[in-house]
Structure formats: C-alpha cells, structure tokens
Amino acid sequence: MSVTSFHQQFGQAVFDTLHAMSFDGLGMTRPSYSEKENEAHEVLCGIAREHGLEIRRDWACNLFLTLPGRDRSKPAVMTGSHIDTVPCGGNYDGAAGVLAGLSILCRWVKDGFTPERDTTVIVTRAEESVWFPVSYIGSRTAFDLLTEKDLQATRFDTGRTLAQHMAECGGSPQAPHKGILDPADIDCFVELHIEQGPVLPNNDAVIGVVSGICGSLRYRHACILGEYAHSGATPRAFRSDAVVAMADLVNTLHAYWKELEAAGKALTLTFGVCHTDAQQANFAAVAGKVSFALDVRSQDTALLHEVDGHIQAVVRNIEKRHNVKVELGERTGSKPALMDSQLQNDTLAVCRALDVPAVTMASGAGHDAATFAHQNIPTEMIFVRNENGSHNPHEHLEMADFATATAVLDGLLKIRAERN
C-alpha cells in the first residue's frame, strides 16, 4: 500500500469515528475537559495500543503517544494538535493534526521502521479558548506555564472552574505538579492543521508552509452603557444611545484598519459579539446597553500595542460624542510566534519532492505551536487546504488532501527523526 493510500484510509476511518461520537445534530461539539473529549482521547489510545506505542498523560490530561527511537537519549521529534472543538464546529479543526501524526507512527510501525530518536504525538487539552478564557491551556500546562489564576477560570457554559473540570477528567490540578516537557529534550515540534481561511483554495495550493502565528489583543467582555429612554418621546439631542455609539465605534475602528492596511501594516480586527440586553431592549426604547467583544491579531507585537492605544483614544471620543460610558473590561491576548526557517525550507523541499503545490503564509489563528515556539523549540506548522473556513459545521477537508498533507508531514518528521 502506498504512503498516501495508507494515510487516506486511516484518516477516513478515524474521522468517521469522531463524527459518530461528537455529532450534535448540526456540527461537532467536544467541549474542553468534557466526557466527549475524554472519549476521543480513548479512541486514540486504543489505536496506539494496537500498534505498540507508548502512552502517557500529564497532570492536566494531555496525551503523549510515542514510538521509541533507537537512541532514547536524543531530543524527541514531536507533532500533534488538539481534539476539542468549538460549539457546533467542524470535524477537522485540530483533529487533522492529531490523526496525521498518529497515522504516521502507525505506518512506521507496520513498515518495521524505528526512528533514530523518539517520535511523539501530543494531543493537547483545551486549545479552543471559547470554553475557558485562557489561551493554549494544554500546551502551557505541558511546560508548567499555567497559573493558579488560570485554573480558576470558569467554563462559559457551566460556570465551573478549569480546575474542577480538569479533576473530573482524571487530572490532578490540586496536587503539586510540574510540566512533563523540557525544551532541551525536544528536537522540534511540527503541527499539521487545516487552513481556516480561503488562501489555499484560492491559490490552487494543497499545502501552506506557515511563516508565523499571529498574536492577539482581546477584549472579551466589553460593553457600552447609555440610558434607556422612550423611542418616541426622547429627541436625538437628549439621547445616550448605546447602539448608535456602538455603530460609531465599529465604523471608526474599521476605517482605522483600512488606514493601517494602506500603510502596509497587516492585522485583523473583529467584533465577534455585539448585542443588546435581551430583557431590557425593545423596539420602543432607546438602547441603554450594548455588549461586544473585540479581537485584534497581528504578527507584529509593536503594532498590537499601537492599535490598543488607538482603541483607548477612540473609546474616549465615543464617550464624549454620544454621552455614554465604554467599559472594555479585562484585556487578554497572546504573543506572536515565528516559525523555524530550516523547518520551513525542509517542508518546501518535501513538497517539491512529492510534487505538492505549496505556498508560504502566516497563520491568523492561534495554535499550540506558538507555545513550543515561545520555548525556543524549532517549530513549524503545515496547513492543508480546507473549504468553508473553520469553527463551523461546514469545514470540508478532502481525504486525498489529508493524505497528501500527511505524506508531507511524514517526510519531514522522518528527516528530523533520522538526524544523528
């Protein structure tokens, strides 16, 4: 059986299994630190046992599946991703990288290939920060970077803490703990992931070789406070209209975004949540409150600081123009991460050898790979073409493309795993 045929059959079978266990009637829902995420981890463990892979977990329930190398003292090659989803998400976000890595190890076992050094697939917990307002929970715990404050973050749908959910899933958040990973013991980390935008389909490319991962600036729980008033009895000059102020804020910041783009500064700016109070707002009243969330992303840390300063200035002007109060709330975010130039070159070389169309591109979305890069570990991401974006039920990854991308990852991991 050819390499691509093996990976295609493996991928199709396990993707079908994950779909069957997580389908919510429209999309996939595997919450971070839930029974559904546990079930998915057990499926992976079952496959690993069948192929004689080593299985271990850390105190936060991250999963490590390892094919031992000939010299176990050498730094390990690592790959992997996450298996949790956003609510009503797709079947491939995160899972594609996990299944690709596991398929490679299983193929190596079947072929009787033993790498020079350990090769490990890590399946991280809680990568999707929609559940808990903390970035990269699983990969950060693996390096002992999570704080006690992080452990007290609450899941949006249950109101219960990360520590509570972690303990229910078999973790030990209350016990003395340390990370299971030491950067000195890792040769490299490579994460395969579906592309979450339209770049690859619109460039007739199967593979995206990622140059860097954008950092983020986020105000998750912001609001504009005006005054509720009668819609017919209150003239414009006497209003403190939160909706009008919100519209002004959106238009002003989008105009600023266009100015930055014209100046060659790359970023994205998104109002992902915007709503009035369902209990108080009605068609016959001036809105007194609008809640919103603001997300800014860029590879340029200085630009993120510049944008934040501009947001503060715009907010002050909005308050004066509309006689409202803007409360941005807590600022959260993540640092940009650059990918390793040698791994990028090696990935492009493997693509050329396999005659796979590839382009170099940045990742606008955050990924666990950023945590590895921030530990000064040589890190790379490989994107695979995917239709209809991500974080929705309509993700569409052709299994032939999955097999091709996994073959590229296979070649890259073998290069690194065979290094003396």
Phi and psi in degrees as a GROMACS rama.xvg file:
@    title "Ramachandran Plot"
@    xaxis  label "Phi"
@    yaxis  label "Psi"
@TYPE xy
-69.4695  163.414  SER-2
-59.6655  -48.1768  VAL-3
-66.7901  -36.4492  THR-4
-63.6768  -42.179  SER-5
-59.435  -50.6546  PHE-6
-65.5907  -33.707  HIS-7
-68.0681  -45.4603  GLN-8
-65.316  -42.8687  GLN-9
-60.5971  -49.8132  PHE-10
-60.052  -46.3206  GLY-11
-60.042  -42.8976  GLN-12
-64.8632  -44.6408  ALA-13
-78.5049  -36.1919  VAL-14
-59.5249  -40.2399  PHE-15
-62.3844  -40.2227  ASP-16
-63.8633  -44.9253  THR-17
-63.7718  -38.6031  LEU-18
-61.9732  -44.9962  HIS-19
-63.4728  -34.3467  ALA-20
-88.7436  -14.9517  MET-21
-123.887  0.743706  SER-22
-67.9783  126.679  PHE-23
-102.7  10.5967  ASP-24
107.098  -21.5136  GLY-25
-134.64  -45.9144  LEU-26
-141.41  -160.442  GLY-27
-99.118  132.566  MET-28
-131.787  105.665  THR-29
-125.376  90.073  ARG-30
-61.5249  151.652  PRO-31
-63.0778  133.43  SER-32
53.0148  63.0974  TYR-33
-135.859  169.935  SER-34
-62.6002  -34.6205  GLU-35
-63.3257  -41.88  LYS-36
-66.9312  -39.3648  GLU-37
-58.1287  -45.098  ASN-38
-61.0411  -41.1126  GLU-39
-64.3535  -40.352  ALA-40
-62.3026  -37.9707  HIS-41
-67.4413  -35.2619  GLU-42
-58.8703  -45.0739  VAL-43
-65.3886  -40.5777  LEU-44
-63.117  -38.2164  CYS-45
-61.0943  -43.0307  GLY-46
-66.0973  -41.0272  ILE-47
-62.5078  -40.8926  ALA-48
-63.4031  -41.8908  ARG-49
-58.9727  -28.1342  GLU-50
-106.415  10.7507  HIS-51
71.1993  23.8891  GLY-52
-80.36  149.281  LEU-53
-73.0862  141.103  GLU-54
-125.311  129.384  ILE-55
-147.427  158.165  ARG-56
-131.858  155.526  ARG-57
-102.219  -174.892  ASP-58
-65.369  -18.145  TRP-59
-102.574  11.0479  ALA-60
74.1846  13.6269  CYS-61
-61.4413  146.435  ASN-62
-111.557  134.548  LEU-63
-124.644  119.994  PHE-64
-116.118  118.539  LEU-65
-125.639  134.865  THR-66
-98.6755  110.746  LEU-67
-61.0212  143.571  PRO-68
-93.7521  174.567  GLY-69
-68.412  -34.5088  ARG-70
-120.306  98.4788  ASP-71
-77.2378  -4.88461  ARG-72
-82.2581  -13.652  SER-73
-81.8372  149.344  LYS-74
-55.1906  139.923  PRO-75
-84.3349  149.719  ALA-76
-86.4549  133.801  VAL-77
-128.389  146.332  MET-78
-143.825  178.711  THR-79
134.018  -174.744  GLY-80
-168.796  -150.935  SER-81
-117.593  166.995  HIS-82
-123.63  -7.26782  ILE-83
-76.6209  161.225  ASP-84
-127.998  165.047  THR-85
-73.6552  166.075  VAL-86
-59.3139  130.027  PRO-87
54.2745  48.7906  CYS-88
-90.9965  -162.117  GLY-89
-100.157  -179.451  GLY-90
-93.2604  -1.78968  ASN-91
-121.227  -23.3782  TYR-92
-61.2415  118.96  ASP-93
85.0056  -55.9615  GLY-94
-59.0019  -33.8697  ALA-95
-59.5098  -41.3518  ALA-96
-70.0012  -35.6472  GLY-97
-66.9  -48.6703  VAL-98
-67.6531  -34.6143  LEU-99
-62.4657  -48.0164  ALA-100
-62.8199  -42.5209  GLY-101
-67.4174  -38.5777  LEU-102
-60.8065  -39.7915  SER-103
-63.767  -46.7907  ILE-104
-63.075  -40.2396  LEU-105
-64.7423  -38.6819  CYS-106
-66.4001  -42.2543  ARG-107
-60.3093  -41.3286  TRP-108
-62.0736  -47.5459  VAL-109
-62.3929  -32.6023  LYS-110
-84.8508  -2.35801  ASP-111
73.398  21.8634  GLY-112
-90.7463  126.103  PHE-113
-112.692  118.95  THR-114
-70.511  162.46  PRO-115
-63.5548  -36.4713  GLU-116
-129.21  160.601  ARG-117
-53.5094  141.676  ASP-118
-126.629  123.316  THR-119
-125.144  137.058  THR-120
-100.76  122.038  VAL-121
-102.32  131.417  ILE-122
-111.48  101.646  VAL-123
-81.3716  152.776  THR-124
-90.3521  150.71  ARG-125
53.3367  47.976  ALA-126
-75.4755  -32.0764  GLU-127
-78.6889  103.48  GLU-128
-75.546  4.48005  SER-129
-64.7938  -27.098  VAL-130
-81.0855  -47.6581  TRP-131
-122.527  136.796  PHE-132
-77.8377  53.1076  PRO-133
-138.037  130.699  VAL-134
-81.864  140.706  SER-135
55.083  49.0653  TYR-136
-58.4826  -50.7068  ILE-137
-64.2885  -51.0886  GLY-138
-67.1216  -32.5594  SER-139
-70.0073  -37.1091  ARG-140
-66.8318  -33.2533  THR-141
-61.3921  -27.4344  ALA-142
-105.224  12.6048  PHE-143
59.2171  46.2722  ASP-144
-108.453  -2.66926  LEU-145
-81.6799  141.872  LEU-146
-99.5416  165.889  THR-147
-62.8732  -34.7849  GLU-148
-62.1296  -41.6422  LYS-149
-58.9516  -40.1394  ASP-150
-65.6556  -18.8912  LEU-151
-94.3413  0.526082  GLN-152
-62.2471  143.879  ALA-153
-103.696  145.101  THR-154
-76.7488  136.229  ARG-155
-62.7425  -29.5556  PHE-156
-92.6451  -20.2074  ASP-157
-111.858  -23.6108  THR-158
74.4024  6.5335  GLY-159
-101.159  155.716  ARG-160
-76.99  160.893  THR-161
-58.4578  -42.5421  LEU-162
-59.5539  -41.6156  ALA-163
-64.9476  -46.8559  GLN-164
-64.3564  -39.9013  HIS-165
-61.4054  -44.5806  MET-166
-63.3325  -39.6818  ALA-167
-64.243  -26.8518  GLU-168
-90.2537  6.09602  CYS-169
102.808  4.04578  GLY-170
-82.5599  176.464  GLY-171
-130.749  66.1217  SER-172
-69.1165  -20.5239  PRO-173
-89.8058  -18.5059  GLN-174
-82.0738  157.768  ALA-175
-58.4026  133.802  PRO-176
-146.768  161.2  HIS-177
-146.124  164.409  LYS-178
-65.9757  150.226  GLY-179
-88.1325  -14.7104  ILE-180
-107.358  138.314  LEU-181
-117.531  122.972  ASP-182
-52.4786  -32.2849  PRO-183
-65.8908  -19.7922  ALA-184
-95.3881  7.44617  ASP-185
-119.453  119.677  ILE-186
-70.5451  -44.3194  ASP-187
-167.523  165.023  CYS-188
-133.318  129.471  PHE-189
-127.595  123.749  VAL-190
-113.304  119.98  GLU-191
-87.6838  139.333  LEU-192
-153.336  148.311  HIS-193
-64.8551  144.999  ILE-194
-69.0655  142.026  GLU-195
-107.343  16.7078  GLN-196
-142.29  -166.497  GLY-197
-99.9576  8.14436  PRO-198
-63.2116  -51.9651  VAL-199
-66.1043  -48.1768  LEU-200
-58.7792  -33.3422  PRO-201
-85.1728  -3.76466  ASN-202
-116.755  12.7914  ASN-203
51.93  37.3056  ASP-204
-115.161  141.801  ALA-205
-87.1472  -34.8667  VAL-206
-119.031  138.755  ILE-207
-112.787  122.969  GLY-208
-94.3741  112.657  VAL-209
-82.2039  130.595  VAL-210
-90.518  -27.3922  SER-211
-172.869  161.797  GLY-212
-112.339  128.64  ILE-213
-66.4757  145.274  CYS-214
-86.4856  172.951  GLY-215
-135.982  154.167  SER-216
-128.083  122.111  LEU-217
-135.295  136.555  ARG-218
-118.099  98.5559  TYR-219
-79.1616  -29.7973  ARG-220
-131.407  63.1437  HIS-221
-96.2514  160.238  ALA-222
-155.085  157.887  CYS-223
-114.748  125.662  ILE-224
-109.346  118.263  LEU-225
-115.557  -140.703  GLY-226
-134.568  131.625  GLU-227
-69.0302  138.633  TYR-228
-154.608  160.781  ALA-229
-67.4966  132.685  HIS-230
-69.0527  -27.4157  SER-231
-96.9616  -25.7152  GLY-232
-97.4566  -1.63192  ALA-233
-115.765  106.173  THR-234
-61.5798  160.006  PRO-235
-56.342  -42.726  ARG-236
-63.9886  -18.2924  ALA-237
-104.387  8.79302  PHE-238
-94.81  150.052  ARG-239
-123.373  76.456  SER-240
-88.0942  111.344  ASP-241
-67.1672  -32.956  ALA-242
-68.6119  -44.0551  VAL-243
-63.7993  -40.1918  VAL-244
-63.3426  -38.9447  ALA-245
-63.7073  -44.2488  MET-246
-60.8944  -40.4631  ALA-247
-63.9516  -42.2558  ASP-248
-61.278  -46.4512  LEU-249
-62.1063  -49.1138  VAL-250
-64.1901  -40.6233  ASN-251
-65.2412  -44.6044  THR-252
-72.4781  -30.9513  LEU-253
-70.813  -34.6389  HIS-254
-64.4043  -39.5692  ALA-255
-63.8445  -41.4242  TYR-256
-58.5337  -44.3886  TRP-257
-61.4921  -39.1641  LYS-258
-62.6452  -43.3213  GLU-259
-64.4874  -42.3081  LEU-260
-60.6513  -42.035  GLU-261
-63.2002  -27.2989  ALA-262
-88.2067  5.33634  ALA-263
82.2045  17.0834  GLY-264
-98.5455  119.568  LYS-265
-92.5785  126.478  ALA-266
-162.847  171.586  LEU-267
-128.347  150.722  THR-268
-138.143  121.711  LEU-269
-134.984  130.961  THR-270
-96.9573  91.4872  PHE-271
-81.2846  -15.8818  GLY-272
-135.162  136.631  VAL-273
-160.022  109.991  CYS-274
-156.003  152.316  HIS-275
-85.5637  172.044  THR-276
-75.465  118.278  ASP-277
-62.898  -27.3673  ALA-278
-83.407  -31.36  GLN-279
-104.694  -30.9854  GLN-280
-73.6051  141.382  ALA-281
-156.811  169.97  ASN-282
-66.3499  -18.8812  PHE-283
-102.572  17.5686  ALA-284
-135.404  145.331  ALA-285
-71.7308  131.728  VAL-286
-71.9425  131.742  ALA-287
-99.6146  -5.9116  GLY-288
-154.429  135.587  LYS-289
-130.651  128.297  VAL-290
-99.2653  144.288  SER-291
-153.126  165.031  PHE-292
-128.119  140.447  ALA-293
-126.109  129.569  LEU-294
-128.912  122.133  ASP-295
-120.89  135.691  VAL-296
-135.326  142.568  ARG-297
-164.841  156.442  SER-298
-81.5271  -9.28925  GLN-299
-101.942  107.395  ASP-300
-61.5142  -41.5166  THR-301
-62.4461  -36.3419  ALA-302
-66.8976  -38.7042  LEU-303
-60.79  -41.6545  LEU-304
-64.9493  -40.676  HIS-305
-61.7015  -44.3551  GLU-306
-64.8826  -40.8596  VAL-307
-60.8963  -42.136  ASP-308
-62.1454  -39.1302  GLY-309
-66.9579  -39.37  HIS-310
-58.4246  -44.3502  ILE-311
-60.2313  -42.4032  GLN-312
-66.4584  -41.9768  ALA-313
-63.0401  -42.1667  VAL-314
-58.9954  -43.3077  VAL-315
-62.9978  -39.355  ARG-316
-68.2478  -38.7759  ASN-317
-61.0932  -43.8333  ILE-318
-58.8058  -42.8114  GLU-319
-70.0377  -42.4027  LYS-320
-67.3237  -32.333  ARG-321
-116.839  3.91686  HIS-322
54.8149  50.8572  ASN-323
-128.958  173.625  VAL-324
-118.802  127.658  LYS-325
-106.099  122.427  VAL-326
-113.113  107.637  GLU-327
-78.0607  -25.057  LEU-328
76.3335  -164.108  GLY-329
-68.9348  137.316  GLU-330
-93.5876  130.018  ARG-331
-125.269  175.641  THR-332
165.554  -173.176  GLY-333
-145.314  157.887  SER-334
-85.8996  146.756  LYS-335
-62.6572  159.701  PRO-336
-139.715  129.301  ALA-337
-91.4789  141.327  LEU-338
-86.3213  159.637  MET-339
-75.5627  129.016  ASP-340
-65.8167  -37.9343  SER-341
-66.2104  -41.4368  GLN-342
-65.7012  -36.2581  LEU-343
-61.2444  -46.4879  GLN-344
-63.5487  -41.2047  ASN-345
-64.8872  -38.7193  ASP-346
-64.4479  -44.6989  THR-347
-62.4802  -37.8106  LEU-348
-64.636  -41.9954  ALA-349
-63.4821  -41.381  VAL-350
-60.6544  -42.8384  CYS-351
-64.0446  -42.1297  ARG-352
-63.5283  -33.7292  ALA-353
-93.9091  1.74171  LEU-354
57.5688  47.7296  ASP-355
-106.673  122.175  VAL-356
-62.8756  128.627  PRO-357
-142.098  150.227  ALA-358
-132.011  156.304  VAL-359
-93.7254  136.353  THR-360
-156.411  162.199  MET-361
-92.059  159.104  ALA-362
-101.917  117.988  SER-363
-77.3248  -23.1698  GLY-364
-91.6406  155.329  ALA-365
-83.8421  151.571  GLY-366
-148.024  158.894  HIS-367
-58.4198  -25.6653  ASP-368
-55.0475  -29.8  ALA-369
-61.9149  -37.3381  ALA-370
-62.4514  -43.1152  THR-371
-64.5992  -42.8981  PHE-372
-62.0255  -38.5175  ALA-373
-69.5064  -14.2726  HIS-374
-92.5561  12.6764  GLN-375
61.902  30.7858  ASN-376
-93.2004  130.803  ILE-377
-54.536  121.62  PRO-378
-134.423  144.889  THR-379
-147.085  152.557  GLU-380
-121.096  142.388  MET-381
-118.279  117.983  ILE-382
-91.598  145.349  PHE-383
-120.195  140.714  VAL-384
-54.8844  136.471  ARG-385
-149.663  130.953  ASN-386
-87.3488  150.368  GLU-387
73.4601  23.4089  ASN-388
68.9787  -151.375  GLY-389
-148.327  177.52  SER-390
58.9026  34.1771  HIS-391
-152.391  161.973  ASN-392
-69.6054  -8.69535  PRO-393
-99.663  12.1075  HIS-394
-50.0995  138.074  GLU-395
-138.485  104.395  HIS-396
-108.499  116  LEU-397
-67.1684  134.803  GLU-398
-64.6213  -27.0203  MET-399
-66.2112  -38.1781  ALA-400
-69.2527  -39.3508  ASP-401
-58.8299  -45.3722  PHE-402
-63.7122  -40.7722  ALA-403
-63.8092  -46.7705  THR-404
-63.8771  -38.9821  ALA-405
-66.6547  -34.9244  THR-406
-64.7134  -38.0623  ALA-407
-63.8168  -47.1664  VAL-408
-60.8699  -41.5615  LEU-409
-54.4195  -49.1032  ASP-410
-64.4728  -41.3251  GLY-411
-66.663  -45.7076  LEU-412
-63.6242  -35.9494  LEU-413
-66.7661  -37.6933  LYS-414
-58.8176  -47.1154  ILE-415
-72.4009  -37.8856  ARG-416
-71.5054  -20.9496  ALA-417
-96.9841  0.438322  GLU-418
-64.5558  140.83  ARG-419
